[in-house]
Amino acid sequence: MNEDNVQKIQASPQFIELVHKKTRLGWQLSAIMLIIYYGFILVLAFSPATLGRPLFAGGVMTVGIPIGVLIILSAFILTGIYVRKANTEFDQLNQAVVEEFNACNNA
């Protein structure tokens, strides 16, 4: 691919929209995961007894175990959100960029 083609693609409104939406979603999901993870670490650092309390009276499982599992599940859920967005909205924008590029090259 030559430099002219790269510049045409980068100047495309669909490409600019695609990059903007992907970047925005990536930062949003990253921020959510960081808040979840560092929130857990802060609770662990400043109030370890909170996570060490038994979940049920006389029980062996502590509050920290299901919270830890939820943190791991949240990573999978956030990944699923990104994949769903990528497979629907981002793929459509990507296809529009490809079609516009092919139309310009064939003209």
Buried (B, 14 or more C-beta within 10 A) or exposed (E): EEEEEEEBBEEBEBBEBBEEBBEEBEEEBEEBBEEBEEEBEEBBEEEEEEBEEEEEEEEEEBBBEEBBEEBEEBEEBBEEBBEEBEEEBBEEBBEBBEEBBEEEEEE
